Amino acid sequence: METSKVLIFELGGCCSTSLMNPSHYSDLNQLESFSQDLYQFGISLQRINAALKPDLLNKVPGIDNFLLDKTMDVFPITVVNNLIVKSGGYPNQAEILEWTATNKGAKENS
């Protein structure tokens, strides 16, 4: 089974569980709750602190042009298989399944 790679570049705390913006707390809880389900369907989901790992963000094709006229509100940025698919908010399960063309058997997003 080919693995789809979902990367979420965010600004914030020092690690994937640290939050700087409490308004995203609910979104992150949902994301964490279905990340294991996604893995079972061949979807690798990784949250990356862009401030600590800018080299990984710079590897995304077209990121320089994308960020050119944006503010910091553009984060989080979701990248699926090297394509920028969302910015300014965390993705939900339905979006990830759509972007990875996977729609079988995953837990409903409530």
PAZAPA-4460 file (N, C-alpha, C; in steps of 0.05 Angstrom, whole numbers, plus 32768, in hexadecimal, padded with zeros to 4 digits):
% residues 110
    n_x    n_y    n_z   ca_x   ca_y   ca_z    c_x    c_y    c_z   seq   type   mol
   8011   7FE9   8000   8000   8000   8000   8012   8019   8000     1      M     A
   800D   802B   7FED   801C   8044   7FEC   8013   8057   8002     2      E     A
   8026   8063   800F   8020   8076   8025   801D   8092   801B     3      T     A
   8007   809F   8022   8004   80BC   801C   8011   80CB   8034     4      S     A
   801F   80E0   802E   802D   80EF   8043   801F   810A   8047     5      K     A
   8015   810E   805F   8008   8127   8067   801A   8134   807C     6      V     A
   8024   814C   8075   8034   815C   8087   8025   8175   808F     7      L     A
   8025   817B   80A8   8018   8193   80B2   802E   81A4   80BF     8      I     A
   8034   81BA   80B1   8048   81CD   80BB   803A   81E1   80CC     9      F     A
   8044   81E4   80E5   8037   81F6   80F8   804C   8206   8106    10      E     A
   8044   821D   8111   8055   822D   8123   804A   8228   813E    11      L     A
   805B   8227   8152   8050   8223   816D   8066   821A   8180    12      G     A
   805D   8208   8192   806F   81FF   81A7   8086   81EF   819D    13      G     A
   8094   81E3   81AF   80AD   81D5   81A9   80A9   81B9   819F    14      C     A
   8091   81AE   81A1   808C   8193   8198   8070   8190   818D    15      C     A
   8069   8178   8183   804F   8174   8176   8038   8176   8189    16      S     A
   803D   8174   81A3   8026   8175   81B6   8024   8191   81C3    17      T     A
   8036   81A2   81BD   8036   81BD   81C9   8026   81D0   81B8    18      S     A
   8015   81E0   81C5   8004   81F2   81B7   800A   820F   81BE    19      L     A
   800B   8221   81AA   800D   823D   81AF   7FF2   824B   81AC    20      M     A
   7FE2   8241   819A   7FC8   824D   8194   7FB2   823B   819E    21      N     A
   7FA5   8242   81B4   7F91   8231   81C0   7F78   822E   81AE    22      P     A
   7F74   8240   819B   7F5D   823D   8189   7F5E   8224   8178    23      S     A
   7F76   8219   8175   7F79   8201   8164   7F77   81E7   8175    24      H     A
   7F73   81E9   818F   7F74   81D1   81A0   7F60   81BC   8197    25      Y     A
   7F47   81C3   8192   7F33   81B0   8189   7F3A   81A2   816F    26      S     A
   7F44   81B2   815C   7F4D   81A7   8142   7F63   8193   8146    27      D     A
   7F76   8199   8157   7F8D   8187   815C   7F84   816E   816A    28      L     A
   7F71   8170   817C   7F66   8158   818A   7F5A   8145   8175    29      N     A
   7F4A   8150   8163   7F3E   813F   814E   7F53   8133   813C    30      Q     A
   7F67   8143   8135   7F7D   8139   8123   7F8B   8122   8131    31      L     A
   7F92   8125   814A   7FA0   8110   8158   7F8E   80F7   815B    32      E     A
   7F74   80FB   815F   7F62   80E4   8163   7F60   80D2   814A    33      S     A
   7F62   80DE   8132   7F5F   80CC   811B   7F7A   80C8   810C    34      F     A
   7F90   80D1   8117   7FAA   80CD   810A   7FB1   80AF   8108    35      S     A
   7FAA   809F   811C   7FB0   8083   811B   7F9E   8075   8107    36      Q     A
   7F85   807D   8104   7F74   8072   80F0   7F7F   8078   80D4    37      D     A
   7F89   8090   80D0   7F94   8097   80B6   7FAC   8085   80AF    38      L     A
   7FBD   8080   80C3   7FD4   806F   80BE   7FCC   8053   80B4    39      Y     A
   7FB6   8049   80BF   7FAD   802E   80B6   7FA5   802E   8099    40      Q     A
   7F9E   8045   808E   7F96   8047   8072   7FAD   8051   8060    41      F     A
   7FC6   8050   806B   7FDD   8057   805B   7FE2   8075   805A    42      G     A
   7FD8   8083   806D   7FDC   80A0   806E   7FEF   80A7   8085    43      I     A
   8006   80B2   807F   8019   80BB   8093   8014   80D8   8099    44      S     A
   800D   80DF   80B2   8008   80FA   80BA   801D   8103   80CE    45      L     A
   802A   811A   80C7   803F   8124   80D8   803C   8142   80DD    46      Q     A
   803D   814A   80F6   803C   8167   80FD   8059   8170   8100    47      R     A
   8060   8186   80F4   807B   8190   80F4   807B   81AE   80FC    48      I     A
   808C   81B4   8110   808F   81D0   8118   80A1   81DD   8104    49      N     A
   8096   81EF   80F3   80A5   81FC   80DE   80BB   820E   80E8    50      A     A
   80B8   8219   8100   80CD   822A   810C   80E6   8219   8114    51      A     A
   80E1   8200   811C   80F8   81EF   8124   8103   81DF   810D    52      L     A
   80F3   81DB   80F8   80FC   81CB   80E1   80F6   81D9   80C7    53      K     A
   8101   81F1   80C3   80FB   8200   80AA   8105   81F2   8091    54      P     A
   811A   81E1   8094   8124   81D3   807D   810F   81C0   8071    55      D     A
   80FE   81B4   8082   80E9   81A3   8077   80D4   81B4   8069    56      L     A
   80CD   81CB   8073   80BA   81DD   8066   80C5   81E6   804B    57      L     A
   80DF   81EC   804A   80EB   81F6   8032   80EC   81E1   801C    58      N     A
   80E9   81C8   8022   80E9   81B2   800F   80CE   81B0   8000    59      K     A
   80BA   81BD   800A   809F   81BC   7FFD   80A0   81CC   7FE3    60      V     A
   809A   81C0   7FCC   809B   81CE   7FB3   8087   81E6   7FB3    61      P     A
   8091   81FD   7FAB   8081   8215   7FA9   807C   8224   7FC3    62      G     A
   8089   821B   7FD9   8083   8228   7FF3   808C   8245   7FF3    63      I     A
   80A2   824C   7FE6   80AB   8268   7FE6   8097   827A   7FDA    64      D     A
   808C   8273   7FC3   8078   8284   7FB6   805E   8285   7FC6    65      N     A
   8057   826E   7FD2   803F   826D   7FE3   8041   8280   7FFA    66      F     A
   8058   8281   8007   805B   8291   801F   8062   82AF   8019    67      L     A
   8067   82B5   8000   8071   82CF   7FF9   8060   82E6   8003    68      L     A
   8046   82E5   8000   8035   82FC   8008   8022   82F5   8020    69      D     A
   802A   82E0   802F   8019   82D7   8045   8024   82E1   8060    70      K     A
   8012   82E0   8074   801A   82E6   8090   801D   82CC   809F    71      T     A
   8024   82CE   80B8   8027   82B5   80C8   800C   82A7   80CC    72      M     A
   7FF6   82B4   80C6   7FDC   82A7   80C8   7FD8   8290   80B4    73      D     A
   7FEB   828E   80A2   7FE9   8278   808E   7FEE   825D   809A    74      V     A
   7FFB   825C   80B2   8000   8243   80C0   7FE8   823B   80D0    75      F     A
   7FE2   8221   80D2   7FF1   820A   80C8   7FED   8207   80A9    76      P     A
   8001   81FB   809D   8000   81F5   8080   8000   81D7   807D    77      I     A
   7FEC   81CC   806F   7FEB   81AF   806A   7FF5   81A9   804E    78      T     A
   8007   8196   804D   8013   818D   8034   800E   816F   8031    79      V     A
   8003   8167   801A   7FFE   814B   8014   800E   8143   7FFC    80      V     A
   8020   8130   7FFF   8030   8127   7FE9   803D   813E   7FDA    81      N     A
   8049   8150   7FE9   8057   8168   7FDF   8046   817D   7FD2    82      N     A
   802C   817D   7FD6   801A   8192   7FCC   800D   81A0   7FE4    83      L     A
   800E   81BB   7FE3   8001   81CA   7FF8   7FE2   81C9   7FF3    84      I     A
   7FD4   81BE   8007   7FB7   81BA   8003   7FA6   81CB   8016    85      V     A
   7FB2   81D6   802B   7FA2   81E6   803E   7FB5   81F8   804E    86      K     A
   7FAB   820F   8055   7FBB   8221   8067   7FA7   8230   8079    87      S     A
   7FB2   8239   8090   7FA2   8249   80A2   7F90   823A   80B5    88      G     A
   7F91   8220   80B4   7F81   820F   80C6   7F89   81F2   80C4    89      G     A
   7F81   81E2   80D7   7F88   81C6   80D7   7F73   81B7   80C6    90      Y     A
   7F7C   81A2   80B8   7F69   8192   80A8   7F58   8180   80B9    91      P     A
   7F41   8179   80AF   7F31   8165   80BD   7F35   814A   80AF    92      N     A
   7F29   8135   80BA   7F2D   811B   80AE   7F22   8119   8092    93      Q     A
   7F0B   8124   808D   7EFF   8123   8072   7F11   8130   805D    94      A     A
   7F1D   8146   8064   7F2F   8154   8052   7F47   8142   804C    95      E     A
   7F53   8137   8060   7F6B   8126   805C   7F64   810D   804B    96      I     A
   7F4D   8101   8050   7F45   80EA   8040   7F40   80F2   8023    97      L     A
   7F35   8109   801F   7F30   8113   8004   7F4A   8118   7FF5    98      E     A
   7F5D   8126   8003   7F76   812D   7FF6   7F87   8114   7FF0    99      W     A
   7F83   80FF   8000   7F93   80E7   7FFB   7F83   80D2   7FEC   100      T     A
   7F6B   80D9   7FE3   7F5A   80C7   7FD4   7F54   80AD   7FE3   101      A     A
   7F51   80B0   7FFD   7F4B   8099   800E   7F30   809E   801C   102      T     A
   7F1D   808D   8019   7F03   8092   8026   7EF7   8079   8032   103      N     A
   7F07   8065   8036   7EFB   804C   8040   7F00   8047   805E   104      K     A
   7EEC   8042   806C   7EEE   8038   8087   7EF8   804A   809D   105      G     A
   7EFE   8062   8098   7F08   8073   80AE   7EF2   807C   80C0   106      A     A
   7EFA   8081   80D9   7EE7   8089   80EE   7EDB   80A4   80E5   107      K     A
   7EC1   80A7   80EA   7EB4   80C0   80E3   7EBF   80D7   80F4   108      E     A
   7EC1   80EE   80E7   7ECA   8106   80F5   7EB3   8114   8103   109      N     A
   7EB4   8115   811D   7E9D   8120   812B   7EA3   813B   8137   110      S     A
***
